[in-house]
Amino acid sequence: MIALDRIKIYAQLMRLDKPIGILLLLWPMLWGLWFAAQGFPDLLILFIFFMGTVLMRSAGCVINDYADRKIDPHVERTKNRPMAAGIVGSKEALLLAAGLSLIAFLLILPLNNLTILLSVPALFLAASYPFTKRFFAMPQAYLGIAFSFGIPMAFAAQTNSLPPIIWVLMLANLFWVIAYDTAYAIVDKPDDLKIGIKTSAITFGRFDVLGVLLCHAIFIAIMLLIGQWQQMGLAYYAGLVVAVGLMLYQYTLIRNRDRALCFKAFLHNNWVGMVVFLGISIDFLMQ
């Protein structure tokens, strides 16, 4: 029973009970895989990247809580997390994060050398992001780069190349991440201001809601350009139209900066990622 209880605590530390982070990391990776394969990708690659996404997001959550172990007790939303509550120690957390990262690395060994090489900066970005909140005025942008790294890795695995489209797709995803994570940051804004943590919601100041809208608009604009570049069809653009509708709904949630509604808007971005993916995948299916 003791071992089972410990596993449950580790699962909570890895946020397996809150899969939104896995989904937000998964969707752009799937966009990249489908663009790289021009349709359904290799099944082994798809499986490896799906499992890798789960493992690396889990490791990232553990590292995040390790980095914030002295901050989380002072934030209403995070004060009951395992490390903040003193249930998991620092050494224990670091060993768990290292173990998860090692399994993720072993998973990609059957893939080509380019993919394995790209896993190094991907791991560095995931491990270093939690510490950027101390000194970087826009840590959400750093997170955007980290959350976009599945795109070049997907192209590398599927095509053994890094064509120019990956950088444009990464840029689009970067603005999407800044948008949804700023909505998330509004939730903790009062606590973060007291503690001295830096976030995009604080940097944008009274223009935080406008910042979310602007980043969403740039994301859609870049995805439209990608559609033209890749000669995508009606299904692709239909997905983007639905995504715009979902984003406008999110504006109704965040415009008054209600903390519960801002968190709801953050969670709602899963549907944005999904409809964009459906547009991409259905379009390739129809070609």
N, C-alpha and C positions, 0 to 999 in steps of 0.2 A: 504493500500500500504506500509505503514511504517513497519508493521508486516511482510509482505511478503519479503521486502528488508532485514529485519533482519534474516529471515530464510535462505535466499540466502547467507548471510554473514556467518552464522553458518555452512551451508553446505560446504562453501569454507574452513572455519577453520578446519572442519572435513575431508577435502580433498575428499569429495564424488565425486567431479568432476575429481579426479585423482585416479581411483580405483586400481592402480597397487599394492599398499600396501595391500589392501584387498585380492587380488589374491595371492600374495606371502605368505600371512598368511594362506590362505585357502588351498592351495595345500598340504602342509605337514600334515595339520589336516585331509584332505581327505585320504592321504596315510594311516595314522594311523587308521582311521575308517574302511577302507576296509581290512587292515591286521587284525584288531581286530575282524571283523565280518566274515573274510574269504570269503568276497564277499560283496553284497549289504547290508548296515547296516539298522538298525531300522529307519523307516521314521521320527518318532518324534525326535529321537536323531539327525538325519541328519539336520532337520529343525532348531532345537535349536542351533546346532553348527554353522550352516551357519549364522544365525542371530547374534549369539554371536560374531562371527568373525568380522562381519561388525561393530557391536557396539563397540567392544574393540579396533579395529584398529582406529575407529573414535575418541574414548576417548584418545587413545595414541597420535594421531596427535595433539589434543587440549593441552594435557600435554606437548608435545614436544615444541609447539609454546609458551606456557607459560614459560617453562624453558629457551628458546632461545629468549625471547622477547627483550633482550638488545643486542643480537648478530645478529639476522636475518636482522636488518636494514643495517648492514655492509656487507652482503653477497648478491652478484648480483642476485642469483637465488631465494632468499627468502625475499628480501627487500619489496615486495609488498603484503606479507601475511597479513591477517587482524590485527593480534596483532602487527606486525612490523610496520604497517602503522598507528597504533593507533586507528583503527576502533572498536576493541573489547578490553575491559578492563580486568585486571587480575582477579578480583572477578567474572566477568561474565564468563570467560573461565573456571575457577575452578568449578563453579556451573554446567556448561554444561558438563564437564568431569565427575563430580560426578553423574549427572543424567544419563548419558550414561552407566556408570559402574553399577549403581543401576538397570537399566533395564536389563542389561546383567546378573546380579546376579539373578534377579527374574526369568529370562528365565530358568535357570538351576535348580531351586527348585524342579521341578517334577522328577529330576534325583536322583541317589543314593547318599549316604552320602560321598563316596570316591570322586566322581566328585565335589561335593560342597566343600569339604575340599581342593582339589587341586586348586580350583578357587582363594584361598587366595594368595598363592605364585605367581600364574599367574598374578593377579592384581598388586602385589608388583613389579614384574619384569617389567610390562608394564609402571607403574607409575615412577619407578626409573631410567629406561634406559636413558631418555634424560639428566639426570644430570651426567652420567658417562663420558661424553665427556670432562669434566673439569679436571679429574684426572686419568682416565684409558687409557693406551696406545692403547688398542684394544677394544674400545666400541662396535665394530661390533660383537665381540664374545659374549658380554653380550646380544646384540640384538638377536644373534643366539639362546641363551637359551630362551629368551622371546618368540621368534617366533616359538620355538619348543614345547612350553608347551601345545599346542593343542593336541599333540600326546599322552602323558600319560592321559590327560583328556578324549580323545576319547576312549582309551582302558578301562578306568575306567567306562565310561558311558555304553559302549557296553558289557563289560565282568565282571565289578565290580572287576577287578584285575589289577595288574601292572607287567606283565611278562617281562623277561629280554630283549626281542626284542625292547621294547620301548626306552631303553637307547641307543641302537645301532642306532636305527632310528633317535633319537634325535641328536646323534653325527654326523650322515650323514648330517642332515639338518643344523646343526651348521656350518659345513664347506661350505655348499652351501650359507648360509646367509653371511658368511664372504666374499665369492667370489663376490657375486653380490653387496653387500654393499660397498666393496672396490672400485669396478668400479664406484659406485655412488659417493664415497668420492673423487675420482680423479677429478670429476667435480668441487668440491668446494675447492680443495687443495690449490690454490693460496690465496683464501680468508681466509681459516682456518689457514694457516701459519701466516698470518698477525695478526689474532685475538688471536691465541694461543690455538685454539681448538685441541684436540687430536683425531686422526682417524687412522685406519689401513693403509690408503694410505700414511700418513705421517710416521707412524712407519716403514712400509716396505721400505720407501725411494725410491731409484732408482729401487728397486726390486718389486715395486707395481704391475706391470703387471704380473711378474712371480708369485707373491703371489696369484693373482686371479687364474692363471692357476693351481697352485699347490693345492689350496683349491678345485677347481672343480675336479681335478684328485682324491683327497682323497674322496670326496663325491661319485664319481662314484665307486671307489674301495670298499667303505663300502656298497653301494647299491648292488654291485655284491655279496659280502659276505652274505648280507641279503637274496638275491635270492637263494643262495645255502642252507642257513639255513632253509628257508621256503619252499624249494623244488618247486620254481617257474618255470614256463614253458617258451616257446619261446616268447610269447607276452611280458612278463616282460622284457626279455633281449633285445628285439627289441626296446622297449621304451627307454632303457638305451643307445642303439646304436644311436638312433635319438638324444637323449640328448647330447651325445658326439659331434655329428655333429653340433648341435646348439651352443655348447660351443666353438668349433673351429671357428665358424663364429664370435662369440663375440670377440675372440682374434684379428681377423682382424680389428675389430672396435676400440679396446682399445690400440693396440700396439703403436700407435703414440701419445697417451694421449690427443687426441683432445676432448675437453670438451663436445661438442655436441654429438660426436660419443660414448663417454663413457656413457653418459646418455641414449643413444639409446641401448647400450649393457645392461645396468641395466634393462630397460623396457623389453628387449628381454627375460629375465629370466622367465617371465610368461609362455613362450612356453616350457621352460625346465620343469617347475613344471607340466605343463599340460601333456606333453608326458610321463613323469614318471607315473603320475596318470593313464593315458590311458593304459599304459603297465600293471600296477597292476590290474586295474578293468577288462580289457579284459581277462587277464590271469585267474582270478578267475571265470569269466563268462564261460570260455572254459573248466574248470575243471569238 
